C-alpha cells in the first residue's frame, strides 16, 4: 500500500547543511534531525569502506525510524588505495589529505538508506575522482577559499573544490555532495511521494 507524502512525515537523519540543501531541491516538506546513533563507535569496527558507509547510513536512518515516518540517512567514505580519509577538522589535516591525493585517483563512496513504514532500501554510489597535480601553495590557497574542514576528503565539490579535479566519473553528481538525488527521487516515488510536488501548485 502506498501513502501520500501528506500522510507520512519525511525526516532527514542528518545535521549536514549540504544534505539539507540537497533534499530541499526535491520540493517536499521535511525535517532535519540529528540521528540517535554514535557513529564514532561504529567506525572502529572492521568493515570494508563500502560496508562501513552503508552501515553508517542505515543505522542513522534506523535510529529515527517509526511506523509513521520516512527517514533518509546518508554517509560518505573517501578511500585512497587502502586508506580511508575522514573529515580533516583542521587546516593542517586538510593539507595532508589533499597532498596525499594530489595528482592521484581516489574513490568516493556515498551510501544512502531510506526507511519507510517497515520497508528499507539502501545503496552505495561509487564516484572515481582524478585530482590535478597541484603545488603546495595551490592546495593551501584552496583550503583558505573553501574551508573544507567538515568534508570527507577535504574538498567541497559544489564550491571551488571542482577546480581541484581533471576527471570525475559518477552516475549522479549530487552523490559527490552527499545525497544522490536521482536515485533518491526514484525511491521516494516508489514509496508514494509525488516529485515534483504537484500539491504545492
N, C-alpha and C positions, 0 to 999 in steps of 0.2 A: 504493500500500500504506500502511495506517495502522499506527502503532505505539502501544503503550500508554505512558502517561506514566512508568511504572516503567522503561521501556527507554530513555527519552530524557531527559537532564538538561535542566532548564529554567533559563535564565540571564537575569537582568535586567541589561542593559548600562547601569548607572546607579549613581551614588553618592548619588542623591537620596533622603533619608529619606521624602519624600512618596510617591514612586513605590514604594518598598519597602512602605510601609503599605498602599497601594492593591492591589498584586498579592497581598499576604498575604490579602486578603479572599477570594480565589478558593479558598483551602484546598489549594493544590498546593505540594509541596516545591520550593524554588527557591534559587538563589544570586544575590546581587547583586555584580557585579564592575565595576570601572572600565573603560570602553571604551578600547581601544588606538587612539585617534583624537584628533588635535589639532583641536578644533572652532574654536579661535580663528583658525587659518589659513583654515579653510573659510568663516568668517563674513566674510572680506574679499572673497570672490567676489561678483560681481554676479548676484543672483538675486532673483526676486520673493519676498515673505515666505513664501508657501506652498511655493514651490520650496526655499527655504532651510531651512525647518523639516523638510520631507520628506527633503531631502538629509542633514541632520544626523542625523535619526533612523535613516535607512537605513545610513549609514556607521558609526554607533555599534554597531548590531546586527551588521553585516557584520564588524567588527573582531574579534569574539569567536566568530564562527560556525565550526562544524566539521561534518563529516558525521554526528556522533553527538549533536549537541545541538539545542536550540531556543532561540533568542536573541531577546529583545524589546528594542528600542531606542525611545527617545522624545525629543521636543524640543518646545519651545513658543516661539512668537514673538508678541509683542504689538505691534499696529500702531495708531497714532493718525494717521489720514489716511495720508500717505506716509512717516511716521516710524516706525521700528522702535524699541521700547523694550525694553532688555535688563534684566539684573539690576542693581539700583542699587548694591549693595555698601556704600554709606554712607547715613546717615540724611538727609543734605542732598540727595543724588541722589534718594532716595525721595520727599522732599518736592517736588522739582522735577517728577518724573514724575507724581505724584498731582495736583499743581496744574495741570499741563497737561491731565489727563483730567477734572478737576473739572467736573461738570455736562455732560460730553460723552459721546458714544458711541464706543467703540473695539472692535476685534476681537481675539480671542484664537485663534490657530491652534495646535492640538495635533496633532503628527504622531506616528504610531506605525508601526514596521516590525517584522515578525516573520520571521526566517529559520529554516526548518525543513527539514533534510535536502535541501537543494537547491531548496526552494520558498521563494518570498518573497511576502509580502503587506504592502502599505504603504498608508496612507491618512491623510487630514487631516480633523480635526473643526474646524468653524468655530463659534465662540461669539461672539455680539454682547452687549456689556456696556454698559449705560447707568448712568453714575455719578451719584449725587445731587449737588446743589450743596452744598458744604461750606465752612465757614470755615477759615482758615489754622490756627487753634487746634485745630479738629476733626481736620484732617489730621495735624498734629504729634502729637496725642493718640493717633491710631490707630497711627502709626508706633512710638510707645513701647509700645503694647499688644502688637502682633504682631511687631515687629522683622522686617519682610518684606524684609530686605536681600539674600536669596538667591533672590528670586522675581521673575521677569519681570513688569514692570508694577507692582511694589511693593505687592502685596496677597496675603493668604492667605485665599482664599475659604472654606476649611474652618474658619477660626477667626473672629476678629472682622471680617475683611475683608468678610463678607457684608453688614454694615451700611453699607458704602460705596455700595451699588447700589440702584437703584429698579426695574431691569428686567434680566433675563438671558434670552437666547434661545439654547437649545442642545438638541441631540438626546441628550446624555449628560452629566449634571452632573459625573461623575468626570473628564471630559476637562479641565475647568477646573483640577482639582488636579494634572493631569499625565499621566494614563493612562486612556483611555476604556474602562472595564471591560466595558460591554455588547458592543461590537464585538470587543474582545479575547477575551472569553469565547466568542463565536461562532467566531472564527478558530481559537482553540486547540481547540475542539470538533471543528472540521473536520479538524484535524491529529491527532485521535485522543485528546486529553485528555478525561478524564471530570470534568465540573464541574456540580454539586458532586461532590467526590471520594468515591465510594462505598467505595473501598478503605480509607478511614480509619474506617469504621464497625465 
